[in-house]
Each structure stands twice: as structure tokens, then as C-alpha cells.
Amino acid sequence: MLCGRALVGQGVIEGDAVVVNHRLSFLGEVDPKTGKLYDGRMIKDKVLVIRGVRGSTVGAYVIYGLRYYGNAPRAIVVMEEVDPIVLSGCVMANIPLVDKVGHLEVSDGERVSIEYKERRACLTLRGPT
């Protein structure tokens, strides 16, 4: 079990992981109208696990667009520290967000459970579904 900062969200959230092993730019690498990543994988109703983020201020609106078009992930987990742009997008879209979990050994399709405890969020991996 790994714990990080609970930035947005509460309770318990579960979903299958979609893992991006580089710093993701929401502008250009995420299509809010389809809920697809740059490589065609769907993030709708998944737990998006990313190493970090990069990009521009428009990223917050891409994240909000995911919610608007009904394609939001169940949660976003950032291994490193998240930037204020992604944080603001998750707040606007009410998408659970956790950061600073450290290196997370997780694969696509692996079940991730996130339990919020005050200002911490702890992740448990439950194997592929």
C-alpha cells in the first residue's frame, strides 16, 4: 500500500488502471470528447495513473471537458507532484486527485482502490480484473 496527498475526493474509489509512464500533457494527449489518450486507450471510468504532468493552462479545461462530455476517469493518480493547472481542472470537474505516491508498480487493467483518510489517500492494488 502506498499513500499520497489527497487533493480532491473522499471515501473509497475503485477502478481499473490506465498507466502513462511519462509526463502527460492533457492538451494534445487527451481527447475530452472521446475520452481517449493519444494512443487510443480509453480513460472513462478508469483510474488514470501518470508519472507526472506537463503542459499549458488549457489542461484544466481539457480535464473539465472530460467531465462535461461524460468521459471523466474515476480518479487521477500522479506519482510525482501535480501542478496547479491539473489541480484546478480536477477541482472544477470534481475528479478525485492524488499525488506524491512515489513510484507505483501498476499495469493497465490492474484494479486500484483509493481510500481517502483526512489529507492522505492510500492505494491498494488488487490485481487484474
Residue, then its C-alpha position, 0 to 999 in steps of 0.5 A: m500500500l502506498c499513500g499520497r496527498a489527497l487533493v480532491g475526493q473522499g471515501v473509497i474509489e475503485g477502478d481499473a488502471v490506465v498507466v502513462n509512464h511519462r509526463l502527460s500533457f492533457l492538451g494534445e494527449v487527451d481527447p475530452k470528447t472521446g475520452k481517449l489518450y493519444d494512443g487510443r486507450m480509453i480513460k472513462d471510468k478508469v483510474l488514470v495513473i501518470r508519472g507526472v504532468r506537463g503542459s499549458t493552462v488549457g489542461a484544466y479545461v481539457i480535464y473539465g471537458l472530460r467531465y462535461y462530455g461524460n468521459a471523466p476517469r474515476a480518479i487521477v493518480v500522479m506519482e510525482e507532484v501535480d501542478p496547479i493547472v491539473l489541480s484546478g481542472c480536477v477541482m472544477a470537474n470534481i475528479p478525485l486527485v492524488d499525488k506524491v505516491g512515489h513510484l507505483e508498480v501498476s499495469d493497465g487493467e490492474r484494479v486500484s482502490i483509493e481510500y481517502k483518510e483526512r489529507r492522505a489517500c492510500l492505494t491498494l492494488r488488487g490485481p487484474t480484473 
